[in-house]
Amino acid sequence: MPSLRVSEWRKLPLSLTELCIDTTLRCGQSFRWKKTDDEWHMVLHGRLLSLKQDDTYLHYKATWPSKTSPGSEKPSVPVKEESPPPLDSLADDTEDLIRHYFSLKHDAGALYEQWSQNDANFRRKAPRFTGIRILSQDAWEALIGFICSSNNNISRISQMVHKLCLHYGPSVARIGGGSADDGELLHDFPDAAALAGAGVEAHLRQLGFGYRARYIAETARIVAQDKPPEWLETLTNPESPGWGAAERYGTKLDRVSYREAHDELLTLSGVGPKVADCVCLMGLGWGEAVPVDTHVWQIAQRDYKLGGKVKSKTFSKAMYDTVGDHFRGIWGSQAGWAQSVLFTANLKSFSDRSAVKPEVEGIKIEVEEKLVLEEAKPKTKRKRAVLTETVKLEEVSVKIEDNDTKRRRTRSSTRK
């Protein structure tokens, strides 16, 4: 392992009501953070970022591999071993990165107060879940992470994302060891080109990704080979540009609206309305995006009486849009953030904070996306892709299984 450049622990004045990392980093937004004792670790934009928190400060430090200056996107290949230059001789932008990543430009206290005034249900539940913030993640990582989320749980999604980094991402630094050569080696997230190579789909299937392997490989190929480098950034909210976007692409990009960004994402393999909204909210800065999954659908029916008097386990695309529009009408331009607070309150892992036991555990959301290809014939139109969707909620009492396994069981039961 090459020499490392490690900053001292620094601190940022930040109360737990403005940011609680123990809640924000494990509520299903990002899938790469690792906790050891009281510290959280993740490789972010070429550096290992370590965080810990007390009542009044967020403490942070950064570790860079040798030959990589603070602010570099990826570590370069070391030419020869040598002592790294002093850290204070380099521009350290880690505090700026933290402010960007945790969306600290927004006043969480003021927003919570606004949502509480407009919504009695939020007012009842929010005091137990202060400090939740929407992360401003890399759009590409958010896209692939939420493709992995289809019919999945947070633990298994995290395992898949870890495998992507381990097999295809650049290594950066180790955690949990007494020296630079001990402990677990952490990697950055792989770029689209790394996941677009020949054999990636087959390898991901071997690693247990199931049908998602094809979605990831196809989407990586489209982004790496068919789209211009700045394509994802053009889908980003101009008020919340991606980290380092101005340096990479300039400031005069032709940008689109939230609806247009959402529709563009739907053209990618493995992306339906819920995944598209997750990417819009947590990767593209569109605060009004409201992903509707199991928990949000249950909340909409139980607490806001949407969907009629009879609780339904199936809802249409029209109802999906109705739920999102309803919450945008209540919570405004940061509706996705408010929704994430209620989403977290509905998770079993946070049930010790809730006055009422969450009702949706043991239910999964299944978004079936059927892609019908009309075969192209000579001298006729190209293949046309028709996407139809149904959304089902199924009660389960065991861990979510891969679709391939479920199909085998179904056939087996039929033969009996």
C-alpha positions as CSV (number, residue, x, y, z in Angstrom):
1,M,0.0,0.0,0.0
2,P,1.5,3.4,-1.0
3,S,2.2,6.1,1.6
4,L,-0.9,7.9,2.8
5,R,-1.6,11.5,3.5
6,V,-3.8,11.8,6.6
7,S,-5.3,15.0,8.0
8,E,-5.8,15.7,11.7
9,W,-9.3,15.4,13.1
10,R,-11.1,18.7,12.5
11,K,-14.5,19.8,13.7
12,L,-17.5,21.6,12.2
13,P,-20.0,23.2,14.6
14,L,-23.2,21.3,13.9
15,S,-26.0,20.2,16.3
16,L,-27.7,16.9,16.2
17,T,-30.9,18.6,15.2
18,E,-29.2,19.9,12.1
19,L,-27.5,16.6,11.2
20,C,-27.6,13.2,12.9
21,I,-25.2,11.0,11.0
22,D,-26.3,7.8,12.9
23,T,-29.7,8.3,11.3
24,T,-28.9,9.9,8.0
25,L,-26.2,7.3,7.0
26,R,-28.4,4.2,7.6
27,C,-31.8,5.2,6.4
28,G,-31.5,3.8,2.8
29,Q,-29.9,6.7,1.0
30,S,-26.3,5.6,0.6
31,F,-25.1,2.1,0.8
32,R,-21.3,2.3,1.3
33,W,-20.8,3.9,4.8
34,K,-19.2,1.5,7.3
35,K,-19.3,2.1,11.0
36,T,-16.5,1.0,13.3
37,D,-17.0,1.8,17.0
38,D,-18.2,5.4,17.0
39,E,-16.7,6.3,13.5
40,W,-18.2,6.2,10.1
41,H,-16.0,5.7,7.0
42,M,-16.5,5.9,3.2
43,V,-14.3,6.6,0.2
44,L,-15.7,9.8,-1.4
45,H,-14.3,11.5,-4.4
46,G,-10.9,9.9,-4.1
47,R,-10.3,10.2,-0.3
48,L,-11.3,8.1,2.7
49,L,-13.6,10.3,4.7
50,S,-14.0,9.5,8.4
51,L,-16.7,11.0,10.6
52,K,-17.8,11.0,14.2
53,Q,-20.2,13.2,16.1
54,D,-21.0,14.6,19.5
55,D,-23.8,17.0,20.6
56,T,-22.3,20.1,19.2
57,Y,-19.7,19.1,16.5
58,L,-19.2,16.9,13.5
59,H,-15.6,15.7,13.6
60,Y,-14.0,14.7,10.4
61,K,-10.7,13.7,8.8
62,A,-9.6,12.7,5.3
63,T,-7.0,10.2,4.1
64,W,-5.6,10.3,0.6
65,P,-3.4,7.7,-1.1
66,S,0.1,8.9,-2.2
67,K,0.3,10.8,-5.4
68,T,-3.3,12.0,-5.1
69,S,-3.7,15.6,-4.0
70,P,-6.8,16.6,-2.0
71,G,-9.6,17.4,-4.4
72,S,-8.5,14.9,-7.0
73,E,-11.3,12.7,-8.3
74,K,-9.3,9.4,-8.4
75,P,-5.9,8.3,-7.2
76,S,-3.2,8.2,-9.8
77,V,-1.0,5.2,-10.3
78,P,2.1,5.8,-8.2
79,V,5.4,5.9,-10.1
80,K,7.7,5.3,-7.2
81,E,7.5,5.4,-3.4
82,E,8.4,8.7,-1.8
83,S,7.4,10.7,1.1
84,P,4.2,12.6,0.5
85,P,4.3,16.4,0.7
86,P,2.9,18.0,3.9
87,L,-0.8,18.1,3.9
88,D,-0.9,21.8,4.7
89,S,0.9,22.5,1.4
90,L,-2.1,21.2,-0.5
91,A,-5.6,22.7,-0.9
92,D,-7.9,20.6,1.4
93,D,-11.5,20.9,0.3
94,T,-12.9,18.3,2.6
95,E,-15.0,20.8,4.6
96,D,-16.5,22.0,1.4
97,L,-17.2,18.5,0.3
98,I,-18.9,17.7,3.6
99,R,-21.1,20.8,3.3
100,H,-22.0,19.8,-0.2
101,Y,-22.6,16.1,0.6
102,F,-24.9,16.7,3.6
103,S,-26.7,19.6,1.8
104,L,-25.8,22.0,4.6
105,K,-26.8,25.1,2.6
106,H,-30.4,24.2,3.7
107,D,-31.6,25.1,7.2
108,A,-33.1,21.8,8.5
109,G,-34.7,23.4,11.6
110,A,-36.6,25.9,9.5
111,L,-37.8,23.3,7.1
112,Y,-38.9,20.9,9.9
113,E,-40.9,23.8,11.3
114,Q,-42.5,24.6,8.0
115,W,-43.5,21.0,7.4
116,S,-44.8,20.7,10.9
117,Q,-47.0,23.8,10.5
118,N,-48.4,22.3,7.3
119,D,-48.9,18.7,8.4
120,A,-50.1,17.4,11.7
121,N,-48.8,13.9,11.0
122,F,-45.3,15.2,10.4
123,R,-45.6,17.4,13.5
124,R,-46.3,14.2,15.6
125,K,-43.5,12.1,14.3
126,A,-40.7,14.5,13.4
127,P,-39.5,15.3,17.0
128,R,-38.1,11.7,17.3
129,F,-36.3,12.0,13.9
130,T,-34.6,15.3,13.8
131,G,-31.3,15.7,12.0
132,I,-32.2,13.7,8.9
133,R,-30.9,15.3,5.7
134,I,-31.0,14.4,2.1
135,L,-27.5,13.5,0.8
136,S,-26.1,15.2,-2.3
137,Q,-24.6,12.1,-3.8
138,D,-22.7,11.4,-7.1
139,A,-25.5,10.9,-9.7
140,W,-23.8,7.9,-11.3
141,E,-23.4,6.1,-7.9
142,A,-27.0,6.9,-6.9
143,L,-28.2,5.5,-10.3
144,I,-26.5,2.2,-9.9
145,G,-27.2,1.9,-6.2
146,F,-30.9,2.3,-6.7
147,I,-31.0,-0.1,-9.6
148,C,-29.6,-2.6,-7.1
149,S,-32.5,-1.7,-4.8
150,S,-35.2,-3.3,-6.9
151,N,-37.0,-5.9,-4.8
152,N,-34.3,-5.7,-2.2
153,N,-33.5,-4.7,1.3
154,I,-30.9,-2.2,2.6
155,S,-28.5,-4.9,3.9
156,R,-28.4,-6.8,0.6
157,I,-28.1,-3.6,-1.5
158,S,-25.1,-2.6,0.6
159,Q,-23.5,-6.0,0.0
160,M,-24.0,-5.6,-3.8
161,V,-22.6,-2.1,-3.8
162,H,-19.6,-3.2,-1.8
163,K,-19.0,-6.0,-4.4
164,L,-19.1,-3.4,-7.2
165,C,-16.4,-1.3,-5.5
166,L,-14.3,-4.3,-4.5
167,H,-14.1,-5.8,-8.0
168,Y,-14.3,-2.6,-10.2
169,G,-13.4,0.5,-8.1
170,P,-10.0,2.0,-7.3
171,S,-8.6,1.2,-3.9
172,V,-7.8,4.1,-1.6
173,A,-7.1,3.4,2.0
174,R,-7.7,0.9,4.9
175,I,-9.7,1.1,8.1
176,G,-9.6,-0.9,11.3
177,G,-5.9,-1.6,11.3
178,G,-2.9,-0.5,13.3
179,S,-1.0,0.6,10.2
180,A,-1.5,1.6,6.6
181,D,-1.1,-2.1,5.6
182,D,-3.6,-3.5,8.1
183,G,-7.4,-3.5,8.2
184,E,-10.0,-3.5,5.5
185,L,-9.2,-1.9,2.2
186,L,-11.9,0.4,1.0
187,H,-12.5,1.3,-2.7
188,D,-14.1,4.2,-4.5
189,F,-17.2,3.6,-6.6
190,P,-16.4,2.4,-10.2
191,D,-17.2,4.7,-13.1
192,A,-19.5,3.8,-16.0
193,A,-16.6,2.7,-18.2
194,A,-15.5,0.1,-15.6
195,L,-18.9,-1.5,-15.5
196,A,-19.5,-1.4,-19.3
197,G,-16.8,-3.9,-20.2
198,A,-17.2,-7.3,-21.8
199,G,-18.0,-10.0,-19.3
200,V,-19.3,-7.6,-16.6
201,E,-22.9,-9.0,-16.7
202,A,-21.8,-12.6,-16.4
203,H,-19.4,-11.7,-13.5
204,L,-22.1,-9.8,-11.7
205,R,-24.4,-12.8,-12.0
206,Q,-21.7,-15.0,-10.5
207,L,-21.5,-12.5,-7.6
208,G,-25.2,-12.9,-6.9
209,F,-26.8,-9.8,-8.6
210,G,-29.4,-11.9,-10.5
211,Y,-31.4,-10.1,-13.1
212,R,-29.9,-6.7,-11.9
213,A,-26.6,-7.7,-13.6
214,R,-28.1,-7.1,-17.0
215,Y,-29.6,-3.7,-15.9
216,I,-26.3,-2.5,-14.5
217,A,-24.2,-3.6,-17.5
218,E,-26.6,-2.2,-20.1
219,T,-27.0,1.1,-18.2
220,A,-23.2,1.4,-17.8
221,R,-22.8,0.8,-21.6
222,I,-25.4,3.5,-22.4
223,V,-23.9,6.1,-20.1
224,A,-20.3,5.3,-21.0
225,Q,-20.6,4.9,-24.8
226,D,-23.9,6.5,-26.0
227,K,-24.2,9.6,-23.8
228,P,-21.8,12.6,-23.6
229,P,-19.7,12.8,-20.5
230,E,-21.8,15.7,-19.1
231,W,-25.2,13.9,-19.6
232,L,-26.0,13.2,-16.0
233,E,-25.0,16.7,-15.0
234,T,-27.4,18.1,-17.5
235,L,-30.2,16.4,-15.6
236,T,-29.1,18.0,-12.3
237,N,-31.0,20.7,-10.6
238,P,-29.1,23.9,-11.6
239,E,-29.5,25.1,-8.0
240,S,-27.7,22.0,-6.7
241,P,-24.9,21.1,-9.2
242,G,-22.8,18.0,-8.7
243,W,-19.5,18.1,-6.8
244,G,-16.8,19.6,-9.0
245,A,-19.2,19.9,-12.0
246,A,-18.2,23.5,-12.8
247,E,-14.5,22.5,-13.1
248,R,-15.3,19.5,-15.3
249,Y,-18.0,20.8,-17.6
250,G,-18.2,24.6,-17.1
251,T,-21.2,26.6,-16.1
252,K,-23.1,26.8,-19.4
253,L,-24.7,23.4,-19.6
254,D,-28.2,23.0,-21.2
255,R,-30.2,21.8,-18.2
256,V,-33.7,20.3,-17.9
257,S,-36.6,20.4,-15.5
258,Y,-37.3,17.8,-12.8
259,R,-40.0,16.1,-15.0
260,E,-37.6,16.0,-18.0
261,A,-34.8,14.6,-15.9
262,H,-37.2,11.9,-14.5
263,D,-38.3,10.9,-18.0
264,E,-34.7,10.8,-19.3
265,L,-33.8,8.3,-16.5
266,L,-36.8,6.1,-17.5
267,T,-35.0,5.4,-20.8
268,L,-32.3,3.4,-18.9
269,S,-32.3,-0.3,-18.3
270,G,-33.7,-1.2,-14.9
271,V,-35.1,2.2,-14.1
272,G,-38.8,2.6,-13.3
273,P,-40.6,5.6,-11.6
274,K,-39.4,4.8,-8.1
275,V,-35.7,4.4,-9.0
276,A,-35.9,7.5,-11.2
277,D,-37.2,9.5,-8.3
278,C,-34.6,8.2,-5.9
279,V,-31.9,9.3,-8.3
280,C,-33.5,12.7,-8.9
281,L,-33.8,13.3,-5.2
282,M,-30.4,11.9,-3.9
283,G,-28.2,12.2,-7.0
284,L,-29.5,15.1,-9.0
285,G,-30.7,17.6,-6.4
286,W,-34.4,17.6,-7.2
287,G,-35.9,18.1,-3.7
288,E,-39.5,17.8,-5.0
289,A,-38.9,14.2,-6.1
290,V,-40.9,11.8,-4.0
291,P,-40.0,8.1,-4.4
292,V,-43.0,6.0,-3.7
293,D,-42.2,2.5,-2.3
294,T,-43.7,0.1,0.2
295,H,-43.2,2.4,3.2
296,V,-44.4,5.6,1.4
297,W,-47.5,3.8,0.0
298,Q,-48.4,2.5,3.4
299,I,-47.9,5.9,4.9
300,A,-50.1,7.5,2.2
301,Q,-52.9,5.0,2.9
302,R,-52.7,4.9,6.6
303,D,-51.9,8.5,7.5
304,Y,-53.3,10.5,4.6
305,K,-56.2,8.2,3.4
306,L,-55.0,8.1,-0.1
307,G,-56.2,5.2,-2.3
308,G,-59.7,5.0,-1.0
309,K,-61.3,3.3,2.0
310,V,-60.0,-0.2,1.3
311,K,-56.3,-0.7,1.8
312,S,-54.9,-1.8,-1.6
313,K,-51.8,-3.9,-2.2
314,T,-51.6,-2.8,-5.8
315,F,-51.4,0.7,-7.2
316,S,-51.1,2.1,-10.7
317,K,-48.7,4.6,-12.2
318,A,-51.5,7.2,-12.0
319,M,-51.8,6.5,-8.2
320,Y,-48.0,6.7,-7.9
321,D,-48.1,10.2,-9.4
322,T,-51.1,11.1,-7.2
323,V,-49.2,10.3,-4.1
324,G,-46.2,12.3,-5.2
325,D,-48.3,15.3,-6.1
326,H,-50.2,15.1,-2.8
327,F,-47.0,15.3,-0.8
328,R,-45.6,18.0,-3.0
329,G,-48.8,20.0,-2.3
330,I,-48.2,19.7,1.5
331,W,-44.5,20.0,1.8
332,G,-43.4,22.1,-1.2
333,S,-40.1,22.2,-3.0
334,Q,-38.3,19.9,-0.5
335,A,-41.1,17.3,-0.3
336,G,-38.7,14.4,-0.9
337,W,-36.8,15.4,2.2
338,A,-39.9,15.5,4.4
339,Q,-41.0,12.2,2.9
340,S,-37.6,10.7,3.9
341,V,-38.3,11.7,7.6
342,L,-41.6,9.8,7.6
343,F,-40.0,6.9,5.6
344,T,-37.3,6.5,8.3
345,A,-39.9,6.7,11.1
346,N,-41.6,3.7,9.3
347,L,-38.5,1.5,9.3
348,K,-38.2,-1.4,11.7
349,S,-34.6,-0.5,12.5
350,F,-35.8,2.8,14.0
351,S,-38.9,1.4,15.7
352,D,-37.4,2.1,19.2
353,R,-37.9,5.8,18.5
354,S,-41.5,5.5,17.3
355,A,-44.5,5.8,19.5
356,V,-46.4,3.5,17.2
357,K,-44.9,0.2,15.9
358,P,-44.3,0.4,12.2
359,E,-46.9,-1.5,10.3
360,V,-45.2,-2.2,7.0
361,E,-42.4,-4.6,8.0
362,G,-42.8,-7.9,6.3
363,I,-44.1,-6.2,3.1
364,K,-42.1,-5.7,0.0
365,I,-42.8,-3.6,-3.0
366,E,-42.5,-5.3,-6.3
367,V,-42.3,-3.2,-9.5
368,E,-42.7,-5.4,-12.5
369,E,-41.3,-3.8,-15.6
370,K,-42.0,-5.7,-18.8
371,L,-40.0,-4.7,-21.8
372,V,-41.6,-5.8,-25.0
373,L,-39.3,-5.6,-28.1
374,E,-40.9,-5.7,-31.5
375,E,-38.2,-7.4,-33.7
376,A,-36.9,-5.2,-36.4
377,K,-37.4,-6.4,-39.9
378,P,-35.6,-5.4,-43.1
379,K,-36.6,-1.9,-44.4
380,T,-38.9,-1.3,-41.4
381,K,-38.8,0.8,-38.4
382,R,-36.3,0.2,-35.6
383,K,-37.1,-1.9,-32.5
384,R,-39.6,-0.1,-30.4
385,A,-39.5,-0.6,-26.6
386,V,-42.9,-0.5,-24.8
387,L,-42.7,-0.3,-21.1
388,T,-45.6,-1.4,-19.0
389,E,-45.7,-1.3,-15.2
390,T,-47.6,-2.8,-12.4
391,V,-46.8,-2.3,-8.8
392,K,-47.6,-5.0,-6.3
393,L,-47.3,-5.3,-2.5
394,E,-46.7,-8.8,-1.2
395,E,-46.7,-9.9,2.4
396,V,-43.6,-11.9,3.3
397,S,-42.2,-13.3,6.5
398,V,-38.7,-14.2,5.3
399,K,-35.8,-12.3,3.7
400,I,-36.4,-11.1,0.2
401,E,-35.3,-13.6,-2.4
402,D,-33.9,-13.2,-5.8
403,N,-36.5,-13.3,-8.6
404,D,-34.7,-16.4,-10.2
405,T,-35.3,-18.3,-6.9
406,K,-38.9,-17.3,-6.7
407,R,-39.6,-18.4,-10.3
408,R,-38.1,-21.8,-9.6
409,R,-40.3,-22.2,-6.5
410,T,-43.4,-21.2,-8.4
411,R,-42.8,-23.7,-11.2
412,S,-42.0,-26.4,-8.6
413,S,-45.3,-25.7,-6.8
414,T,-47.2,-25.9,-10.0
415,R,-45.8,-29.3,-10.9
416,K,-46.9,-30.6,-7.6
